[in-house]
Amino acid sequence: MKALWLCLSSLLLLGACATRSTDHFYILSAEPAAANEPGAVIGTQVWLHVTLPSLVDRGEMVLNTSADGVIVLEHERWAAPLVDQVQATLAQDIERRRRDVLVSDRRIGAPSAHRVKLIVNVVQLTARKGDRVSIETHWRLTDTSAGKDLLGSETFTARLDSNDYAAVARGLSTALGLLADKLVAVL
């Protein structure tokens, strides 16, 4: 009897392991999808730094369920740290809109380029599956050579095109593209 119980327990454990959910991984994409050819001369070098709230800066996708509730999706994950993806995507978005701009997370050698520092704080990232993604942002653009600071804040919203998790990633990419439009206008 004890052997039968042990055998059944083992089968139940094996069955539980076999039904484990599959992990899905998502990336952000620069917009527009087609990249411009880089300009022959870099006129402006932008040192970019992005921050995200710790609530969403994690490997798992986080969706809002209500005004004060979220769900952390264990099997719907970002392929890389979200803050890294947001920074890289925003950098590409800016470069695709301005051929004479080079965006980097550190100062690099472009001796004749005008250098500016851009700090973008994503204060809140809200994602509702099947609805929309919005990012509330504050930014500071510092031109050290001219001694100027430009501060700004705005919320950018993108409607989702479907009710799946990949649409959340596409929506966030679109919202970052809208932010890039605004930043390029003030560069």
Helices and strands as residue ranges (DSSP letters): H 2-18, E 24-26, E 44-51, E 60-66, E 69-78, H 82-97, E 101-104, E 114-128, E 132-143, E 148-159, H 165-186
